[in-house]
Amino acid sequence: MKLKKIKAGALQSTLFISVVIAILLSAFILLIQLHKRFDIQTKFIQETVGNANDGVNYVLFNNVTLRDSVSINLNDEDYKSLKVYKDYWGIFEKVRSVSKIKTNRIEKVAFIGGIQPKENRLALYLEDKNKPLVLVGHTKISGIAYLPQQGVKPGNIAGHSYYGTDLIYGQKRTSNRLPKLVSEFYTPLTSPSIESKKDFIDISRDRNVSNSFLKPVKTIFSNNEIYLSQIKLTGHIQVISKTKIIVDATSQLKDVVLIAPEIEIKNQVNGVFQSLATIKITVGENCILNYPSALIIKTKKAIEGSGTENEAILSEIQIGEGSVVNGLVVYHGEPTKNNHKAQLIIEENAFVQGEVHSNSNLELKGTVQGSVFASNFIANQSGSIYQNHIYNGNIISDDLPIQYVGLTFEDSKKGVMKWLY
């Protein structure tokens, strides 16, 4: 039998094809393994993110001790963990959720607050002080209204009567005492925290500062007046003055907190920030404070004048004409005898979209698109003071967006106000 010779080139070609096939098979197997590992890693990342969201939701539905890290039991492997931490940023509750799975780590930070029902929203809660509510002029209250037992009636000021067809455009219910806010609400104002001096900001040198809420707070501090002009501040930054803070229209403030006895917001300021004071807050004309902003006064004792109690110097919040505040306006003062002045004034053509809470005298000449919780109304017209009167003021609860999250009362259900960065 005669053997046929095979050329060396054919053997080389066969060997080359075999090697290529082996490489392709190895690459295919490696690709499958990488795909499986990538799929597992993706699932881990998705689960880590989901656990971080679950941590925020846990705080919404459970009582968590303030400023204490809480571990949440996942009923899972030891390489998975979830911790939550709650404190305050200004007067907003802030929750931080840290989720870990192996080398994956996700942090989420959010403001949380009280949510209102989507239907039958509260327009007005007027504390019962044995006086009826009197409506005058082009006043309109639309939504559920909690009123004193004496109810509501039309009135007359300087020849102007009530021009509405109904007194309340919604359900009427009987009120009692003013609903209480959560007990920790005023803590940041009464005792603001100042971290290490290494986190202080020198605004004479740094005019554009941004700080993540995942990092320690940075502070601008002075015993004297602080004037914020031609400056940009973003994030986890607090501005504290022992006397006064002035905000100019050239400033750009986002999510920062201002703390001082007096805060002056000049005309045409546009930003989103919290103003916490003990004596006075003034908002100029045509300002836009975006959501979630806050104007908060928690007073100390009224400063007595040289004469009678009528001369006591009282704190106040004043929102100028054409200005818009999206968020919270709260006045909490100590009881003062013979008080016939307005401590919270919303001027004509001024808008608050959110909630107003005042345990003293409120003069409403503008519009609240949301809810008002008030102890007493004042109308200062024609040189006279009218108790528990609203003159040309409007409270329209239906104009408040369904997604709105705001004041936290002792029995509030909670929701996410804003995700932070």
C-alpha positions, 0 to 999 in steps of 0.5 A: 500500500502506497502512502500519500504524503501530506505537505508541511504547509497543510499541517501548519494550516490545520494547526493554525485553524485548531489554535484559532478555534481553541482561542475562540472557544476560550474567548467564548467561555471567558465571555460567558463567565464575564457576563455572569460576573457582570450580571451578578455585579449589576444585581449587587449594585441594584440591590445596594441602591434598593437597600439605600432607598429602603433605608430612607423609607424605614425612617419615613415609617419608623421612629428613629432616634435623632443623631444616632446611627441605626442598623437595619436588619436585612435578614441576609448574609453578613456581607450586606449592611444598611445603616440610617442616620437622622438629624436636622438641616435647618428645620428640615429633617435630613436622613442619610442611608448607607447601604453596603454589599461587599465592595459596593457602597451607596449613600443617599441623603434626603430632606423629609417632611409631612405630607398632606392628603391628596384630596380634601386638603386643609386650607385653614386651621384657626385656633379657637379663642372665643372669637369668630373669623370675619371676612372682608373685601375680596377674601377667598378661603377654598378648602377644609377650614377648621374654625372657632365655635363662633364660626365665620361671618362677613364684615365691613371695613371703611365701607368695604363689605365681603364680596364673595358668594360663600364664606368658605368654599369647602367643608367647615369643621370645629377647631381647638388648639393649634396643631403642634409641630414636632418637638425637635423643630426649633433645635437648630435655631436655639442651639446651632452646631459649629464644627471644627474651625478647619471647616470655616469659609473665608468669604473675603477669599472664597466667593464660589463654594460648593459642599456635598451633603455627604461631607461635613458641614462648612460654616461662615461665621461672624460676630458682626453683620454678614453681607452676602453679595456677589457670592455663590454658595451651594449645599451643606453650608451654614451662615451664622451671624451674632447680629444680622445677615443681609442677602443681596440680589447678586448672591446665589444661594442653594440649599444653605441655611442662614442663622442670625437674630435678624435676616434681611433679604433684599429686592429681587433675590432669587434662590433656595435657602432657609432663614432662621432668626429670633428677631426679624426676617424681611423679604423685599419685593419681587423675590423668588425663594424656590422650593424648599425654602423656609422663613422661621422665627423662634423668639425669645422674650419680647423686649420691653420698652421704657413704658407700658406693655404696649411698647414691647418690641415684638419680632416679625416676618414680613414678605414684600409685594410681588415676592413668592415663597415656595415652602414654609413660613413659621412664626413661633413667639412667646405670649405677649399681653396687649399685643395688637401688632402683626408679627407675620405680614404677607403683603399684597400680591405676595404669594406663599406656596406651601404652609404658613404657621403662626402662633401670634398675629397674622396679617394676610393681604396676599395669597397662600396657595396651600395651608394656614395654621393661625392663632389670630388674624389682624387687619390694619386698615384706615388707621384701625386694628381689626381683630381676627379679620382677613381683608383681601387675603386668599387661602387656596388649598387646591393650588398646592402641588400634590407632590408637596412635602412640608411641615411635620406635625406630631401625627404627620405621615412623612414623605421625601421632600428633596433628594440631596447630593 
